[in-house]
Amino acid sequence: MNQPVTKPPMATGEMGIIRAVYLLRQVYPISEARVIAIGSSELVIGRAPNDRNGLTIADGEASRRHAMVSFDRRSNAHMVSDLDSSNGTFVNGSRVTSAKLDDGSVIRTGRSIFVYVRAALGPGTPIPSLSPRLSLSRAIVEGIADRAAGSDLPVLIYGPTGAGKERMAERIHLMSRRKGRLVSLNCGALSSELLGSELFGHVKGAYSGAQSSRTGLFAAADGGTLFLDEIAELPLEQQPALLRACETGRIRPVGADRDQSVNVRIVAATHTDLDSMCTAGTFRKDLLARLRGVTIQLPALSRRRDEILALFDDFVEGIPFGITVAERLLLYKWKENVRELKNVAEYVRLFAQQAGSVHPSHLPSHVTGSTSNEVSGPPSLSKLEDLLRIHGGNMSKVARDLGVHRQQAYRWVSKEGLNPAKYRRS
């Protein structure tokens, strides 16, 4: 009798095949946004790279062969190298001759900006289709959410404050095609006593002040989705009732003597480590096990640099902005995530609408890193020379990139003994 052949785990896929995805994303100018898949072959960037793997950019301030992205097998990383360009290649704001690229590295060539992104896809995770305005990391997360939406499994969304957890819950509900409503509750907004009534409802006379019966949020979401934001704030004494509702699909209003059935899909969200809370005894392990049918990790905006400018463009409603503004937005940390970016954009619009464009001085000081709307000190000689070369001696553009009035830029140039006329293109 033949014995079955046992294949090693890697051959059967049990260990999981990880696929790496590497992308170079042009994010500025906004109108030129595009996605370029890169591998181990060299990629030359320039106005006329004349290379089979060349990337042509419509940029008058870039050299014909400006920079090259290549894969270094020794360090197992992509590198960018300047090809003796006239105006230099910059990575994360610093001029480089050669530099290793990390996930989220910002590359500037002439007046074009790229963001290098990479991701590892687990088994069964398809390579997402990308629009120029959607980050790779968010596209991967949305792909997971869309597949989860078609099931009845609970979904637990982890993510920092302001990263868009509620919008992700809305997406899951929309993609689920459930006929009922999406009903939301912030678990930290109510006391424990009121929370039970809010979730499960109450009958008349259930407690002092309950002058009439009230339908709770579970009943309101029947046939739909209940979104429980800040689930870590749910009081410990209310967790058994939520667990029972999740397990049995039955709820009992406060003060009632019988259950009622509900068909509700639970989506919960938090920025807190619930496993640590379970260890500390402040969150039930059985409830956590029930809630994380599918777990989604929503990345912070600082890990989604390839969509920052597209989001900002939407928030300022298409008011144009220059490369200095673009680079400062990309290199800022955005600790409060999309919420902070939107607030900054609304602040900028107050000043930019009348001016017709977003000037560096319109950005709040905490984004520019300065203590006022003016540059804190004169730029270096090399920076002035770089800007004069880039802009062909055009002092209005030099001043714009420095974020100062043209007269101030002239004073700095004159002090260094530079003549803008020498840099003007014939």
Secondary structure, DSSP 8 states (H G I E B T S, - for coil): --------HHHHTTT---EEEEEEEEEESGGG-EEEE--SS-EEEESS--STT-EE---TTS-TT-EEEEEETTTTEEEEEE-S-SS-EEETTEEESEEE--TTEEEEETTEEEEEEEEEE-TT-------TTS-HHHHHHHHHHHHHHTS---EEEE--TTS-HHHHHHHHHHHHT-SS-EEEEETTSS-HHHHHHHHH-B-TTSSTT--S-B--HHHHTTTSEEEEETGGGS-GGGHHHHHHHHHHSEE--BT-SS-EE---EEEEEESS-HHHHHHHTSS-HHHHHHH-SEEEE---GGG-GGGHHHHHHHHTTT--B-HHHHHHHHHS--TTHHHHHHHHHHHHHHHHHHHTSB-GGGS-HHHHT-SSSS-SS---HHHHHHHHHHTTT-HHHHHHHHTS-HHHHHHHHHHTT--GGGG---
